[in-house]
Every structure is written in C-alpha cells, then in structure tokens.
Amino acid sequence: MTKITEYIEALIFSFGDGITLEELSKRTKVDPLIVKKAVASLNKSYEERKAAFYILTEGNLYRMRLRSDLLFLVNDTLKTDMSKGILMTLSLIVLNGKISQAELVKRRGSISYQHIKELQSRGLVSTSKENGAKVVKVTPLFYDYFDVDKQEFKDIKDTIKEEVTKEDNTIEYKGN
C-alpha cells in the first residue's frame, strides 16, 4: 500500500487545481475505496508529523493545501482562482449569514446569478426556499475551503459588523 500512497500523494500534489477520486483510481489502477484509505492515511501522517500540508477533500475532488498557521509565509504570493466579483458576492453572503437571492441581485447586480452558480458548483454555497424566497448561504465546505474554524469565523464576522456599524455612525454627509 505504501507505493500506492506515494503515487496518490504525487498525483494530488501535481494537480494543483485538484484531482477527482475517479481520476486517482484510474491513474493508479486501484479501487476508489483504497484511494480514500490512502488519502486518510496521508492526512494522518501529515498531522502526526505536523507537516506543512494536508489534503483537502471537496466533494469528489482532492487538493493539496498549506496549513493555515503557515499561510502568513506566502500570503503575498497566493492568488485565489476566484474573480474579485465572485469574492465580493461571496463576502455579502458570508457577512449576512444567509441572504435572499433578490437582495443579493439588488446589491450586486444581475451578475450575482452567475456568481451563485459558480459558488454552488464549487460547493461553497447552497440555495433553499424560505417563505417563498430563494435564500443563499454558505455550506460547511466553505469553512474547509478557506481553512477557518466555524466559531472563529463567527467571531471575526461579528467584529467586522461592529466595525462597519461604528464607521457608519461616524460618517457625516457634507454635501457637494
């Protein structure tokens, strides 16, 4: 099993945008259950030796990620694969906890429909009907993707809301 684990590690590392379970299975010629066990074994090994990386599972996709406590070393070199517009839409969803699609479109424009589809395809947001309105909210995968603890994130979000409220209360309109 160690050779298979080596192969899987090499493949996940090489496919920076992620590789599917099916592709890993096909390339290593092993059953998907063995692939899953190998990934679990790799993550356990990384955790035990406090490795810099871990393997993030996003639905059926596997990606190599840097531990969050080491991100400060490379933050200036990292770029997200999401556009600024998508990140702005996601930010509104996150800061509101959940938001109606109509409100999102009102605040971000009709491009929000495309952003929601993109974010759903990545598994970061979900939609549901509440009182006849379509509501958008983040999924548990959002926290894994951005490698943040749910409670820690709630605290950060509350702090941001407090700061924005303070700022809104101190702004005076001085006219033209």
C-alpha positions, 0 to 999 in steps of 0.5 A: 500500500505504501507505493500506492500512497506515494503515487496518490500523494504525487498525483494530488500534489501535481494537480494543483487545481485538484484531482477527482477520486475517479481520476486517482483510481484510474491513474493508479489502477486501484479501487476508489475505496483504497484511494480514500484509505490512502488519502486518510492515511496521508492526512494522518501522517501529515498531522502526526508529523505536523507537516506543512500540508494536508489534503483537502477533500471537496466533494469528489475532488482532492487538493493539496493545501498549506496549513493555515498557521503557515499561510502568513509565509506566502500570503503575498504570493497566493492568488485565489482562482476566484474573480474579485466579483465572485469574492465580493458576492461571496463576502455579502453572503458570508457577512449576512449569514444567509441572504435572499437571492433578490437582495443579493441581485439588488446589491450586486447586480444581475451578475450575482446569478452567475456568481451563485452558480459558480459558488454552488458548483464549487460547493461553497454555497447552497440555495433553499426556499424560505417563505417563498424566497430563494435564500443563499448561504454558505455550506460547511465546505466553505469553512474547509475551503478557506481553512477557518474554524466555524466559531472563529469565523463567527467571531471575526464576522461579528467584529467586522459588523461592529466595525462597519456599524461604528464607521457608519455612525461616524460618517457625516454627509457634507454635501457637494 
